[in-house]
Amino acid sequence: MFGSKSYNYRSFTREHVKNDLAARKMSGPKPGEEAPDFELQSLAGDKVQLSDYAGEKNVVLTFGSATCPMTAGSIRGLNHLYEDYSEEGVEFLFVYVREAHPGDDLPAHRSMNDKADAAELFRDEEEVEMPILLDKLDGKVHRQYGGLPNSTYLIDKSGRVAFRSLWTRPSILEDAIQELLDYQEDSGKEHKVVRGGEDASIPARYGMLYSHRALERGGRRAVREFKEATGTAGRVAVATSRVAEPMVLHPGRAFAAVALTGGVIVGALFAGMKLRERMLQRRSPYYFPRQRTKGETGGYEAVGI
């Protein structure tokens, strides 16, 4: 039996990196298949059942946690999608799962109260207005949908998967939502697999821009274990995100400081990240290119989620 202790791991280790590398393909319901039904309680205290939306609304179902860099990188875009589409026949549900990088400040969940406290912190710091649902302590729903740290499923009115992403990318998700809505309006039908059904690409820049913000919520131990598990590339990601994130979130405020302290370097980092993202389209998010030494023909170092 899959217990809550094994699901809510206390420390992030190299073994978790290896486990993620082994998950080359996304498990969980595939495009065109029926989405597993569930009933979870929201932070507001409401009971939410997925099947209640069948025939009424399309559902964007996203999984994540406060200490997940991929969640930190995508949540603001997801908030914008909620603002744009929540009145267009689309329901957004964020399922709060285990901590990707637990630490002293935000440890592994030992009770549902722990999970609720972490979800409230995440909601407040990220200004999340969409409903946040609390998964079971053993991650029952999360595991039904593949167990990845920050996946998203677009479930149409028929209750079937129209599209899914291994890692939540708001721009790609918006295209899928709009294609589904256009099809439903034109055809009068509820189900369609859109945008090829799946996005397996990896937003590598999320790790480089948002690692520090997410890990800092976990605490010093979360940062230390991340670096230990992912090596040099993880240390670079944390250091880079500490500098680059303020520029991304507050470009006007950061402009003067960047100009004085190495704006050219930050610009080069952004260009490099775009190149790396293209190179990593089908690789694990733990992988980040490292500089080759003489005699090497390739190789990647690990960057955690």
C-alpha positions as CSV (number, residue, x, y, z in Angstrom):
1,M,0.0,0.0,0.0
2,F,1.2,3.5,-0.8
3,G,1.4,5.2,2.6
4,S,1.3,8.9,3.3
5,K,4.9,8.8,4.7
6,S,6.4,7.4,1.5
7,Y,4.4,9.9,-0.6
8,N,5.3,12.9,1.6
9,Y,9.0,12.4,1.6
10,R,10.9,14.4,4.2
11,S,14.0,15.2,2.2
12,F,14.7,15.7,-1.5
13,T,17.5,13.4,-2.6
14,R,19.4,12.2,-5.6
15,E,17.0,9.2,-5.7
16,H,14.1,11.6,-6.4
17,V,16.1,12.9,-9.3
18,K,16.7,9.4,-10.6
19,N,13.0,8.5,-10.2
20,D,12.0,11.6,-12.3
21,L,14.5,10.7,-15.0
22,A,12.9,7.2,-15.2
23,A,9.5,8.8,-15.9
24,R,10.1,9.5,-19.6
25,K,6.5,9.4,-20.4
26,M,3.5,10.9,-18.6
27,S,1.3,8.4,-16.9
28,G,-2.3,9.1,-15.9
29,P,-5.3,9.4,-18.2
30,K,-4.4,9.9,-21.9
31,P,-5.9,12.4,-24.3
32,G,-9.4,11.1,-25.3
33,E,-9.7,9.0,-22.1
34,E,-12.2,9.6,-19.3
35,A,-10.7,11.7,-16.5
36,P,-10.8,9.8,-13.1
37,D,-13.5,11.3,-10.9
38,F,-12.7,12.5,-7.4
39,E,-14.1,14.5,-4.6
40,L,-11.8,16.8,-2.6
41,Q,-12.3,19.7,-0.1
42,S,-11.3,23.2,-1.0
43,L,-9.5,25.7,1.2
44,A,-12.8,27.4,1.4
45,G,-14.3,24.3,2.9
46,D,-16.4,23.3,-0.1
47,K,-16.6,19.7,-1.4
48,V,-15.7,19.7,-5.1
49,Q,-16.4,16.7,-7.3
50,L,-15.0,16.6,-10.8
51,S,-18.1,14.9,-12.3
52,D,-20.3,17.8,-11.2
53,Y,-18.9,19.8,-14.1
54,A,-19.8,17.2,-16.8
55,G,-22.0,18.6,-19.5
56,E,-21.6,22.1,-17.9
57,K,-18.0,23.3,-18.0
58,N,-14.6,22.4,-19.2
59,V,-12.1,22.0,-16.4
60,V,-8.4,23.0,-16.2
61,L,-6.9,20.7,-13.5
62,T,-3.5,21.7,-12.3
63,F,-1.2,20.1,-9.7
64,G,1.4,21.9,-7.7
65,S,2.9,23.0,-4.4
66,A,4.6,26.0,-2.8
67,T,8.1,24.6,-3.0
68,C,8.0,23.5,-6.6
69,P,10.0,25.8,-9.0
70,M,7.8,24.8,-11.9
71,T,4.7,25.8,-10.1
72,A,6.3,29.1,-9.1
73,G,7.2,29.7,-12.8
74,S,3.7,29.0,-14.1
75,I,1.3,30.2,-11.5
76,R,1.2,33.8,-12.5
77,G,0.3,32.9,-16.1
78,L,-2.3,30.5,-14.8
79,N,-3.8,33.3,-12.7
80,H,-4.2,35.3,-15.9
81,L,-5.9,32.5,-17.7
82,Y,-8.3,32.2,-14.8
83,E,-9.1,35.8,-15.1
84,D,-9.6,35.6,-18.8
85,Y,-11.6,32.3,-19.1
86,S,-13.4,31.6,-15.8
87,E,-16.4,33.4,-17.3
88,E,-16.2,31.5,-20.6
89,G,-17.3,28.1,-19.6
90,V,-14.0,27.0,-18.1
91,E,-13.5,26.0,-14.4
92,F,-10.0,26.2,-13.0
93,L,-9.1,23.8,-10.1
94,F,-5.6,23.8,-8.5
95,V,-4.9,20.6,-6.6
96,Y,-2.4,21.1,-3.8
97,V,-0.1,18.1,-3.5
98,R,3.1,17.1,-1.5
99,E,5.9,19.5,-1.2
100,A,8.4,19.1,-4.0
101,H,11.2,20.4,-1.8
102,P,10.3,20.2,1.8
103,G,12.5,22.0,4.4
104,D,12.5,23.4,7.9
105,D,10.1,26.2,7.2
106,L,7.7,24.2,5.0
107,P,8.2,20.5,5.9
108,A,6.6,17.4,4.5
109,H,2.9,17.2,5.4
110,R,2.1,15.0,8.4
111,S,-1.5,15.9,8.6
112,M,-4.2,17.6,6.5
113,N,-3.8,20.7,8.7
114,D,-0.2,20.9,7.5
115,K,-1.3,20.7,3.9
116,A,-3.9,23.3,4.4
117,D,-1.4,25.7,6.1
118,A,1.0,25.2,3.2
119,A,-1.8,25.8,0.6
120,E,-2.9,29.0,2.4
121,L,0.7,30.3,2.3
122,F,0.9,29.5,-1.4
123,R,-2.5,31.1,-2.1
124,D,-1.6,34.3,-0.3
125,E,1.9,34.7,-1.6
126,E,0.9,34.0,-5.2
127,E,-2.4,35.8,-5.0
128,V,-4.3,32.7,-6.3
129,E,-8.0,33.3,-6.7
130,M,-9.0,30.0,-8.3
131,P,-10.3,27.2,-6.0
132,I,-7.4,25.3,-4.3
133,L,-8.3,21.7,-3.5
134,L,-6.5,19.7,-0.9
135,D,-5.4,16.2,-2.1
136,K,-5.5,13.3,0.3
137,L,-2.5,12.9,2.5
138,D,-1.4,9.9,0.5
139,G,-1.7,11.8,-2.7
140,K,-4.5,9.6,-4.1
141,V,-5.7,12.0,-6.8
142,H,-2.3,13.2,-7.6
143,R,-1.1,9.6,-8.2
144,Q,-4.2,8.9,-10.3
145,Y,-3.2,11.7,-12.6
146,G,0.5,10.6,-13.0
147,G,2.1,12.1,-9.9
148,L,4.2,14.7,-11.7
149,P,4.9,17.9,-9.6
150,N,3.2,20.4,-11.9
151,S,1.1,18.8,-14.6
152,T,-2.1,20.1,-16.1
153,Y,-5.1,18.4,-17.7
154,L,-7.7,20.1,-19.8
155,I,-10.9,18.1,-19.3
156,D,-13.8,18.9,-21.7
157,K,-17.5,18.9,-20.9
158,S,-17.8,15.2,-21.8
159,G,-15.4,14.4,-18.9
160,R,-12.6,13.3,-21.2
161,V,-9.1,14.6,-21.5
162,A,-8.8,17.0,-24.3
163,F,-5.2,18.0,-23.6
164,R,-2.5,17.5,-21.0
165,S,0.9,19.0,-20.2
166,L,3.7,17.3,-18.3
167,W,4.7,20.8,-17.0
168,T,2.2,23.6,-16.9
169,R,2.9,26.2,-19.6
170,P,0.2,28.9,-19.6
171,S,0.8,30.0,-23.2
172,I,0.4,26.5,-24.6
173,L,-2.5,25.8,-22.3
174,E,-4.3,29.0,-23.6
175,D,-4.0,27.8,-27.1
176,A,-5.5,24.5,-26.2
177,I,-8.4,26.1,-24.3
178,Q,-9.2,28.5,-27.1
179,E,-9.1,25.7,-29.7
180,L,-11.5,23.6,-27.6
181,L,-13.9,26.5,-27.0
182,D,-14.0,27.4,-30.7
183,Y,-14.7,23.8,-31.6
184,Q,-17.5,23.5,-29.1
185,E,-19.1,26.7,-30.3
186,D,-18.8,25.8,-34.0
187,S,-19.8,22.1,-33.8
188,G,-22.1,22.0,-30.7
189,K,-20.1,18.9,-29.6
190,E,-18.4,18.5,-26.2
191,H,-15.3,16.5,-26.9
192,K,-12.2,17.0,-29.0
193,V,-8.6,16.3,-28.5
194,V,-6.8,19.6,-29.1
195,R,-3.2,20.6,-30.0
196,G,-2.2,17.1,-30.5
197,G,-3.4,16.1,-27.1
198,E,-0.2,16.5,-25.2
199,D,2.6,19.0,-24.5
200,A,5.8,17.2,-23.2
201,S,8.1,20.1,-23.7
202,I,10.0,21.4,-20.7
203,P,10.1,25.1,-19.7
204,A,13.7,25.0,-18.6
205,R,13.8,28.7,-17.8
206,Y,11.4,28.1,-14.9
207,G,14.1,26.4,-12.9
208,M,16.6,29.1,-13.8
209,L,14.2,31.9,-12.9
210,Y,12.1,30.6,-10.0
211,S,14.1,28.0,-8.1
212,H,15.1,30.4,-5.4
213,R,11.6,31.7,-4.7
214,A,10.1,28.3,-4.4
215,L,13.0,26.7,-2.4
216,E,13.1,29.7,0.0
217,R,9.6,28.9,1.1
218,G,10.8,25.5,2.1
219,G,13.7,26.9,4.1
220,R,17.5,26.5,4.2
221,R,17.4,22.8,4.3
222,A,15.3,22.7,1.1
223,V,17.9,24.9,-0.7
224,R,20.7,22.8,0.6
225,E,19.2,19.5,-0.4
226,F,18.3,20.8,-3.8
227,K,21.9,21.8,-4.4
228,E,23.2,18.5,-3.1
229,A,20.8,16.4,-5.2
230,T,21.3,18.3,-8.4
231,G,25.0,19.3,-8.3
232,T,26.6,22.2,-10.0
233,A,23.7,23.0,-12.3
234,G,21.3,23.2,-9.3
235,R,23.7,25.7,-7.5
236,V,23.8,27.7,-10.7
237,A,20.0,27.7,-11.0
238,V,19.5,28.9,-7.4
239,A,22.1,31.7,-7.8
240,T,20.8,32.8,-11.2
241,S,17.2,32.9,-10.0
242,R,18.1,35.0,-7.0
243,V,19.4,37.7,-9.4
244,A,17.1,37.3,-12.4
245,E,13.7,36.8,-10.8
246,P,13.3,40.4,-9.5
247,M,14.0,41.6,-13.1
248,V,11.3,39.3,-14.5
249,L,8.7,40.2,-11.8
250,H,9.5,43.9,-11.5
251,P,11.3,45.0,-14.6
252,G,10.9,48.7,-14.0
253,R,12.0,48.6,-10.4
254,A,15.0,46.4,-11.3
255,F,16.2,48.2,-14.4
256,A,18.5,50.7,-12.6
257,A,20.0,48.0,-10.4
258,V,20.6,45.7,-13.3
259,A,22.2,48.4,-15.3
260,L,24.7,49.0,-12.5
261,T,25.3,45.4,-11.6
262,G,25.6,43.5,-14.8
263,G,22.6,43.9,-17.1
264,V,24.7,42.6,-20.0
265,I,25.3,39.3,-18.0
266,V,21.6,38.9,-17.2
267,G,20.7,39.5,-20.8
268,A,23.1,36.8,-21.8
269,L,21.6,34.4,-19.3
270,F,18.1,35.0,-20.8
271,A,19.5,34.3,-24.3
272,G,21.2,31.2,-23.0
273,M,18.1,29.9,-21.3
274,K,16.0,30.2,-24.5
275,L,18.7,28.2,-26.4
276,R,18.8,25.6,-23.6
277,E,15.0,25.3,-23.6
278,R,15.0,24.4,-27.3
279,M,17.7,21.9,-26.6
280,L,15.8,20.3,-23.7
281,Q,12.4,20.0,-25.3
282,R,12.2,16.2,-24.7
283,R,14.4,15.8,-21.7
284,S,13.8,15.7,-18.0
285,P,13.5,19.1,-16.2
286,Y,16.3,17.9,-14.0
287,Y,18.7,18.2,-16.9
288,F,20.6,21.3,-17.7
289,P,23.6,21.6,-20.1
290,R,27.0,22.0,-18.5
291,Q,30.2,23.3,-20.0
292,R,32.1,20.5,-21.7
293,T,35.7,19.7,-20.7
294,K,38.4,18.7,-23.0
295,G,37.8,15.2,-24.4
296,E,34.1,15.1,-23.6
297,T,31.5,14.6,-26.3
298,G,28.4,15.6,-24.4
299,G,26.6,15.3,-21.1
300,Y,24.1,17.0,-18.9
301,E,23.9,17.8,-15.2
302,A,20.7,17.6,-13.2
303,V,18.5,20.5,-12.2
304,G,15.6,19.7,-9.8
305,I,12.0,20.7,-10.1
